[in-house]
Amino acid sequence: MKRVFNINKSILVVALAAMVMAFAACEHNENVSPREQQRVIVYAVGHEEGRATVKDNAELDQLLERFCSYAQGGSEVVFYNTATSQAPSDKGATTVRKDVTTFSTTDREEMKSWMKDMEKAGKTVSVKYDDKTGTWSGTAYVNAPNHEEVNDCYTGTLALVAMPAVTEPVIPGTVAALVVSPDSVLLLVKDGYLSTMVEDVTDGLHAGDIATLCGELKTVDDMNGESVLVLDLTREGSVLGQWRLSCMAVTETGNGMDYILSTSLYVPDAEGESITLTLRDDGTATYTVTGAEASSQDGTWSFGEEGMLCCELLPGEGGCWYINWLTNTTLIVSRPSDDGSAYYQLQFEK
């Protein structure tokens, strides 16, 4: 059966946003926004991902200064504030802004100011620097760009084959491969490495299984000058694969005209559960719960309007979700409830 969280039963801790709001009320300081006091920001510098907790605007300025330095050093920097997807509008109603905003300047301080504005608006922000022109450029959007590539797909039998002579000295042993025909053996590469185990590169499939794998086919020469076929399964920022739910945040917004009333977090591990969402190339999905209330349900997924992730298996009655953050290791999605009284945010780890 479908897994629907009971929020009242599953409240384990009160989110930082709600706690900070309570402290602010006790201090009777109506001029300080809770979101200006505490931020949890996920970021990627090139292919490296990290998280930072900043306690006030001064620490945020320091973090943005670091991001500018990373960009100036030649790396693309992408970041997102995990708390601002529930930011209320001027009327107090929870909103999601769908427009894409771009900005460019030669002034570092102007760039930092724009980055801060976009962070407060709950957008994912991408920053680059052109050292030839001294120009900063930024893009801010609600949905993380979809990097799904159109790759070639091949069907065959998974197997372990002898390690080719691609290194010196030649390392003895076997590596994972897809045997399409006796003359077409595709070595499987993921994240730049050949694997000695089929399971490591195929999301749990085994040697002897018939499989259809999609990726970029390459031809490389071994140490003997002979051609070797390699199927690169690496997908940068792909939603495909197995995702473990690490946290669900539910923000209650009352009748949609009030500011945030409360935020609760559900952490599966804390209740002895593990929840996994598997998204496949063919559009099928599986939602698996292990623990006291173990269950498994199959369904489908797709990209909806504006690249939203749509899957009926997700909590909050399924629906389509804004993709706020997508890397090789982390997926964060969010959506308002159908009646506008709550806002859901799910964080998954690959």
C-alpha positions in Angstrom: 0.0 0.0 0.0 1.0 3.6 -0.4 3.1 5.1 2.4 1.6 8.3 3.7 3.4 9.9 6.6 1.4 10.8 9.7 2.9 14.1 10.5 1.5 14.3 14.1 2.9 10.9 14.9 6.2 11.4 13.1 7.3 14.8 14.6 10.8 14.1 16.0 12.2 17.6 16.3 11.2 21.1 15.6 12.9 22.6 12.6 15.4 25.5 13.2 13.2 27.9 11.4 10.4 27.4 13.9 12.7 27.5 16.9 14.3 30.7 15.7 10.9 32.2 15.2 9.9 31.4 18.8 13.1 32.9 20.1 12.5 36.0 18.0 9.0 36.3 19.5 10.4 36.0 23.0 12.8 38.9 22.3 10.0 41.0 20.7 12.2 41.9 17.8 9.9 42.2 14.9 12.5 43.7 12.6 14.7 40.5 12.4 13.5 37.8 10.1 14.1 34.2 11.3 15.6 33.4 7.9 18.1 36.1 8.4 19.4 34.4 11.6 19.9 30.8 10.5 20.6 29.3 7.1 21.6 25.8 6.0 23.0 26.1 2.5 24.0 23.2 0.2 26.6 24.1 -2.4 28.7 22.6 -5.2 32.0 23.9 -6.4 32.7 22.1 -9.6 32.0 18.4 -8.7 32.6 18.9 -5.0 29.5 19.3 -2.8 29.3 20.6 0.7 26.9 22.1 3.3 27.3 25.2 5.5 25.3 26.5 8.4 25.4 30.3 8.8 24.0 31.9 11.9 23.6 35.5 10.7 24.0 37.9 7.7 27.7 38.4 8.6 28.4 34.7 8.2 26.4 34.6 5.0 28.5 37.5 3.6 31.6 35.5 4.4 30.2 32.4 2.7 29.3 34.4 -0.4 32.8 35.9 -0.4 34.2 32.4 -0.5 31.8 31.5 -3.4 33.0 34.5 -5.4 36.6 33.4 -4.8 35.9 29.9 -6.0 34.2 31.3 -9.1 37.2 33.6 -9.7 39.4 30.6 -9.5 37.7 29.0 -12.4 35.0 26.9 -10.8 31.2 27.1 -11.3 29.5 27.6 -8.0 25.9 26.5 -7.4 24.1 26.9 -4.0 20.7 26.7 -2.5 19.2 27.6 0.9 17.2 24.6 2.1 14.9 26.8 4.3 13.7 29.4 1.8 11.5 27.2 -0.3 8.8 28.0 2.2 9.4 31.7 2.2 6.1 33.6 2.5 5.0 36.2 0.0 4.3 39.8 0.8 0.7 38.8 1.5 1.8 36.0 3.8 0.9 33.1 1.5 3.4 30.5 0.5 4.5 30.9 -3.0 7.0 29.5 -5.5 8.5 31.9 -8.1 9.0 30.1 -11.4 10.9 32.7 -13.4 14.6 32.4 -14.3 16.7 35.4 -13.4 20.1 36.3 -14.9 22.6 38.9 -13.8 26.1 40.1 -14.8 28.4 42.7 -13.5 32.1 43.5 -13.1 31.5 44.6 -9.5 32.1 41.9 -6.9 30.0 43.6 -4.3 27.1 43.9 -6.7 27.4 40.2 -7.5 27.3 39.3 -3.8 24.2 41.5 -3.3 22.4 39.8 -6.2 23.4 36.3 -4.8 21.9 37.3 -1.4 18.7 38.5 -3.0 18.3 35.3 -5.0 19.1 33.1 -1.9 16.3 34.9 0.0 13.9 34.3 -2.9 14.4 30.5 -2.4 16.1 30.0 -5.8 19.0 27.8 -6.8 21.9 30.1 -7.8 24.7 29.4 -10.2 27.7 31.8 -10.5 30.6 31.9 -12.9 33.4 34.3 -13.6 35.1 35.3 -16.9 38.7 36.2 -16.2 39.2 37.6 -19.7 36.5 40.3 -19.2 36.4 40.4 -15.4 32.7 39.8 -15.6 30.6 37.8 -13.0 27.5 36.1 -14.4 24.7 34.4 -12.5 21.6 32.5 -13.1 18.9 31.8 -10.5 16.0 29.4 -11.0 13.5 27.4 -9.0 14.1 24.0 -10.7 17.6 22.7 -10.9 18.6 22.3 -14.6 17.9 18.8 -15.9 21.2 17.4 -17.1 19.7 14.2 -18.5 21.7 13.3 -21.6 20.4 11.5 -24.6 22.6 8.4 -24.5 22.7 5.3 -26.5 21.2 2.1 -25.0 22.5 -1.4 -25.4 21.0 -4.8 -24.4 23.1 -7.8 -23.4 24.2 -10.1 -20.6 26.1 -8.7 -17.6 29.4 -10.5 -17.0 32.8 -10.3 -15.5 35.6 -10.3 -18.2 39.4 -10.3 -18.0 40.9 -6.9 -17.2 42.2 -5.4 -20.5 45.7 -4.1 -20.8 44.7 -0.4 -20.2 47.2 0.1 -17.4 50.9 -0.5 -17.0 51.6 -2.9 -15.4 48.5 -4.8 -16.4 46.4 -5.5 -13.3 45.2 -9.1 -13.1 41.5 -9.8 -12.4 38.1 -9.3 -13.9 35.9 -6.2 -14.5 32.2 -5.6 -15.1 31.0 -5.7 -18.7 27.9 -5.9 -20.9 28.2 -8.7 -23.5 26.1 -7.6 -26.4 27.4 -10.2 -28.8 30.5 -12.4 -29.0 32.3 -9.6 -30.9 30.8 -6.7 -28.8 31.9 -6.6 -25.2 31.4 -3.3 -23.5 33.4 -2.6 -20.4 31.4 -0.7 -17.9 32.8 2.6 -16.5 31.2 4.8 -13.8 32.7 8.0 -12.3 35.9 7.3 -14.2 36.5 3.8 -12.9 36.3 0.2 -14.1 34.5 -1.9 -11.5 35.4 -5.4 -10.3 31.7 -5.9 -9.3 28.7 -5.8 -11.6 26.5 -4.6 -8.7 28.5 -1.4 -8.2 27.7 0.0 -11.6 24.2 -1.3 -12.3 22.2 -0.5 -9.2 22.1 -4.0 -7.9 22.0 -6.2 -11.0 24.2 -9.3 -11.1 26.4 -11.2 -13.5 24.3 -13.3 -15.8 21.3 -10.9 -15.8 19.9 -9.6 -19.1 20.0 -5.8 -18.9 19.6 -2.7 -21.0 22.1 0.0 -20.1 22.3 3.5 -21.4 25.5 5.6 -21.6 28.2 7.1 -23.8 30.0 4.5 -25.9 33.7 5.2 -26.2 36.6 3.5 -28.0 40.0 3.4 -26.2 43.3 1.8 -27.2 44.9 -0.6 -24.8 48.7 -0.9 -24.2 48.9 -3.3 -27.2 47.3 -0.8 -29.5 44.0 -2.8 -29.7 40.7 -1.1 -29.5 38.5 -1.6 -26.4 34.8 -0.6 -26.2 33.8 1.2 -23.0 30.3 2.2 -22.0 30.4 5.2 -19.6 27.4 5.0 -17.3 28.2 8.2 -15.4 25.3 10.7 -15.3 26.1 14.1 -13.9 23.2 15.4 -11.9 20.8 12.7 -12.9 17.6 11.8 -11.1 18.0 8.2 -12.1 19.1 5.6 -9.6 18.4 4.8 -5.9 17.7 7.7 -3.5 17.5 7.2 0.3 15.1 9.7 2.0 17.2 11.4 4.7 14.6 14.0 5.8 11.1 15.4 5.2 10.2 18.9 6.3 6.5 19.9 6.6 5.8 23.6 7.1 2.2 24.4 8.2 1.0 27.7 6.8 -2.6 27.7 8.1 -5.2 29.0 5.6 -2.6 30.3 3.2 -2.9 33.8 4.4 -0.8 33.6 7.5 2.9 33.4 8.0 4.6 30.1 8.8 2.9 28.5 11.9 5.3 25.6 12.5 7.8 23.3 10.8 8.3 19.7 11.7 11.0 17.2 10.5 10.6 13.5 9.9 13.8 11.5 9.9 13.3 7.8 8.9 16.5 6.5 10.5 15.4 7.9 13.9 12.4 5.7 13.8 14.3 2.6 12.7 13.2 2.9 9.1 14.9 3.2 5.7 13.0 4.6 2.8 14.3 4.3 -0.7 13.0 5.7 -4.0 14.3 4.1 -7.2 13.8 5.9 -10.5 14.6 4.0 -13.7 15.4 4.9 -17.3 12.1 3.3 -18.5 9.9 5.6 -16.4 9.2 3.0 -13.7 9.7 3.7 -10.0 9.8 1.7 -6.7 9.2 3.1 -3.2 10.6 0.8 -0.5 10.2 1.0 3.2 12.2 -1.3 5.5 11.7 -1.6 9.3 8.6 -2.2 11.4 6.2 -1.1 8.6 8.0 -2.7 5.7 6.4 -2.3 2.3 7.2 -1.9 -1.4 5.2 -0.2 -4.1 5.8 0.1 -7.8 4.7 3.1 -9.9 5.8 5.5 -12.5 7.7 8.8 -12.7 8.1 11.5 -15.3 9.2 15.1 -15.8 6.2 17.4 -15.8 5.7 21.1 -16.6 8.9 23.1 -16.3 10.9 20.0 -15.5 9.1 19.2 -12.3 9.6 15.6 -10.9 6.2 13.8 -10.9 5.7 10.6 -9.1 2.6 9.2 -7.4 4.7 7.3 -4.8 6.1 10.4 -3.1 4.6 11.6 0.3 2.1 14.4 0.4 -0.2 12.5 -2.1 2.4 12.3 -4.8 2.0 15.1 -7.3 4.7 17.1 -9.1 7.7 18.5 -7.2 10.0 21.4 -7.8 13.6 20.2 -8.1 15.5 22.7 -5.9 18.8 20.8 -5.8 20.3 18.0 -7.9 23.8 16.6 -7.8 25.4 13.2 -8.0 24.8 12.8 -4.3 21.8 14.9 -3.2 18.3 15.5 -4.5 16.0 18.1 -2.8 12.4 18.6 -4.0 9.5 20.6 -2.7 5.8 21.3 -3.3 2.8 23.0 -1.7 -0.1 20.8 -0.5 -3.1 20.8 -2.8 -5.1 23.1 -0.4 -2.1 25.4 0.2 -2.1 24.8 4.0 1.4 23.2 4.1 4.6 23.0 2.2 6.6 19.8 1.8 10.4 19.5 1.3 12.1 16.1 0.8 15.9 15.6 1.0 17.3 12.4 -0.6 20.9 11.0 -0.6 22.2 8.9 -3.5 
